[in-house]
Amino acid sequence: MILHDFTLSSASYRVRIALNLKGLAYERRNYALRAGEQRAADYLGINPAGLVPALEVDGVCLGQSLAIIDYLDALQPEPRMIPGEPLARAKAMELALTIACDIHPINNLRVLQYLEHDLHQDKAAIDTWYRHWVCQGFATLEQMLPDTPFAGGSAPNIVDACLVPQLYNARRFSTDLTPFPRLTAMADRAAALPAFRQAAPPPLPS
């Protein structure tokens, strides 16, 4: 398997976590997103969306991090990333999609670049935009997360694979996390596990 990747991409980070939890071997190919390498013709031939991550398997390309994680569950069911029991599955996807659909898309690099280059917003305004939306989403999650060691339950799953990267990026933008103690504790507990550490971007400056 080949993972088309960018270290700081939270969506790619999710997939690296899932691959590591399952112990699957993969080759990483990294793209400099700020330089626009994901829009080069050779990469668009692999993934017409021009986004990372993309996973190549036997000549077939899969995009979208949650679809990739669902595929990995089908390929190697244990440890499960998405619960099999219908209600538990729905609850896990509800939490994962709160991050992947409500928080991440409006704070993605291409949105931030549009704010900067097309709408001529300065860094302070862009950072304020980022923190507003991440805090709104985190406030929802803080109320929704279960009373368990990990966001996904007794063991980490797709929810933790989404939450840990989002928290990493929130810290990159100096977001005040004091209103979200449960969320932060769960994410930090998962981030300390070997599969998560191996998937992580470089540590943030202290």
C-alpha positions in Angstrom: 0.0 0.0 0.0 1.2 3.5 -0.8 -0.1 6.4 1.3 0.0 9.8 -0.4 0.5 12.0 2.6 1.4 15.3 4.2 2.7 15.2 7.7 0.6 18.1 9.0 -2.6 17.1 7.3 -5.0 16.0 10.0 -6.9 13.8 7.5 -3.6 12.0 6.6 -2.7 11.8 10.3 -6.0 9.9 10.8 -5.1 7.3 8.3 -1.6 6.9 9.6 -3.1 6.2 13.0 -5.4 3.5 11.6 -2.7 1.8 9.6 -0.4 1.7 12.7 -3.1 0.4 15.0 -3.7 -2.4 12.5 0.0 -3.1 12.0 -0.2 -2.7 8.3 2.9 -1.9 6.2 2.7 1.0 3.9 5.0 3.3 1.9 4.6 7.1 2.5 4.9 9.6 -0.3 4.8 13.2 1.0 3.6 16.3 -0.8 4.3 19.9 0.1 0.7 21.2 0.2 1.7 24.9 0.6 3.8 24.6 -2.6 0.8 23.1 -4.4 2.4 19.7 -5.2 -1.0 18.0 -4.7 -2.3 19.9 -7.7 0.5 18.7 -10.1 -0.6 16.7 -13.0 1.1 13.5 -11.9 -0.7 13.6 -8.6 -4.1 14.5 -10.1 -3.7 11.4 -12.2 -3.7 9.4 -8.9 -6.3 11.4 -7.1 -8.4 13.8 -9.2 -9.5 15.6 -6.1 -6.0 16.9 -5.6 -6.2 16.2 -1.8 -4.4 14.1 0.7 -4.6 11.4 1.9 -5.0 8.9 -0.9 -4.2 5.3 -0.5 -3.1 3.2 -3.4 -3.9 -0.5 -3.2 -3.3 -2.9 -6.1 -3.5 -0.1 -8.6 -6.7 1.4 -7.2 -6.7 4.8 -5.5 -8.9 5.5 -2.5 -9.5 9.1 -1.3 -11.2 10.5 1.8 -9.8 9.5 5.2 -12.9 8.0 6.7 -13.6 5.9 3.5 -10.0 4.7 3.7 -10.4 3.7 7.4 -13.6 1.9 6.6 -11.7 -0.1 3.9 -8.9 -0.9 6.3 -11.5 -2.3 8.7 -12.9 -4.6 5.9 -9.3 -5.6 4.9 -8.2 -6.4 8.5 -11.1 -6.3 11.0 -9.0 -6.3 14.2 -8.6 -4.0 16.0 -11.8 -2.5 14.8 -11.8 1.2 14.0 -15.6 1.4 13.4 -17.8 -0.7 15.8 -19.8 -3.5 14.2 -22.9 -3.2 16.5 -25.3 -0.9 14.7 -25.9 1.6 17.5 -22.3 1.8 18.6 -21.3 2.2 14.9 -23.7 5.1 14.5 -22.5 6.8 17.7 -18.9 6.5 16.7 -19.6 7.9 13.2 -21.6 10.7 14.8 -18.6 11.8 16.8 -16.1 11.2 14.0 -18.2 13.1 11.5 -18.6 16.0 13.9 -14.8 16.5 13.5 -14.4 15.4 9.9 -17.4 17.3 8.5 -18.2 20.2 11.0 -14.7 21.3 12.1 -12.1 20.2 9.6 -13.5 21.3 6.2 -13.8 25.0 7.2 -10.4 25.1 8.7 -8.6 23.1 6.0 -5.5 24.6 4.3 -7.2 25.5 1.1 -9.9 27.5 3.1 -7.2 29.3 5.1 -5.3 30.0 1.9 -8.5 31.4 0.3 -8.9 33.7 3.3 -5.4 34.9 3.0 -4.8 35.2 -0.8 -8.3 35.9 -2.1 -10.0 37.7 0.7 -6.8 39.4 1.9 -7.2 38.5 5.6 -4.2 38.9 7.8 -2.8 36.2 10.0 -4.6 37.4 13.1 -8.0 37.3 11.4 -7.3 33.8 10.0 -6.2 32.5 13.3 -9.3 33.9 14.9 -11.4 32.2 12.2 -9.7 28.9 12.9 -10.1 29.1 16.7 -13.8 30.1 16.4 -14.8 27.0 14.5 -12.6 24.5 16.3 -13.9 25.8 19.7 -17.5 25.6 18.5 -17.0 22.0 17.5 -15.0 21.1 20.6 -17.8 22.5 22.8 -20.2 20.1 21.1 -17.8 17.1 21.5 -17.1 17.9 25.1 -20.8 17.3 25.9 -21.1 14.3 23.6 -18.1 12.2 24.4 -18.7 9.1 26.5 -17.5 8.5 30.0 -14.8 6.1 28.9 -11.0 6.2 28.8 -10.9 7.0 25.1 -13.2 9.0 22.9 -14.1 5.8 21.1 -14.8 3.8 24.3 -12.6 1.4 26.2 -10.1 1.3 23.3 -9.2 3.9 20.7 -11.1 3.8 17.4 -12.1 6.1 14.5 -13.2 8.8 16.9 -9.8 9.0 18.5 -8.2 8.8 15.1 -10.1 12.0 14.2 -9.8 13.7 17.6 -6.1 13.5 18.2 -5.1 15.2 14.9 -7.7 17.9 15.4 -6.4 18.6 18.9 -2.8 18.7 17.5 -3.8 21.4 15.0 -5.8 23.3 17.6 -2.6 23.6 19.6 -0.7 24.7 16.5 -3.1 27.7 16.4 -2.7 28.4 20.1 -6.3 27.5 20.9 -7.4 27.8 24.5 -8.4 24.3 25.5 -9.2 24.9 29.1 -13.0 24.7 28.4 -12.5 21.1 27.1 -10.9 19.1 29.9 -12.5 15.7 29.0 -11.8 16.0 25.3 -8.2 17.0 26.0 -7.6 14.2 28.5 -9.0 11.5 26.2 -7.0 12.8 23.2 -3.8 13.0 25.2 -4.3 9.5 26.5 -4.7 8.1 23.0 -1.8 10.2 21.6 0.6 8.6 24.1 0.0 5.1 22.6 2.7 3.8 20.3 0.5 3.7 17.2 -0.4 7.3 17.6 3.1 8.5 18.5 4.5 6.8 15.4 1.8 8.6 13.2 2.3 12.0 14.8 3.8 15.1 13.2 6.9 16.7 14.9 6.3 17.8 18.5 5.0 21.3 18.9 7.4 23.9 20.5 6.8 24.0 24.2 
